[in-house]
Amino acid sequence: MKTLEDRYSTLEKLLNEEQVFLNPSLSFNTICQWLGTCQDEMDRLLVSELGLGGDELLRSLRESFPERLLRKYGINVPKEAFF
């Protein structure tokens, strides 16, 4: 049986490696459903580890991604593309 920490590790991979946050219609609640965990539990863990809840984390990743593309590739993508 997977622990909350195992699910947190999978969440990290989904966000960092698979970059699922790029789908603007994907909600944190849906990701928690994929992981088979309660959104409230994962939110509490994220706040304790990162200082952000799940919805805030997705928003932050979506907002910072265009800046990353600009720095890395010199291309300007509007932030609105990810919301």
LINDABEL-V328765 format. One line per field, one symbol per residue. phi: phi as a letter, one per 30 degrees, with the letter a starting at -180 (. if undefined). psi: psi as a letter, one per 40 degrees, with the letter a starting at -180 (. if undefined). A space follows every 50 residues. Layout:
phi: ???
psi: ???
//
This chain:
phi: .dddddddddeeddddcdhdddddcdcdeddddedibdedddeddddddc ibdddddddddddddeddddddbicccdeddcb
psi: hhiddddddddddddddefeeeheehidddddddefihddddddddddde eiiddddddddddeddddddddefihhiddee.
//
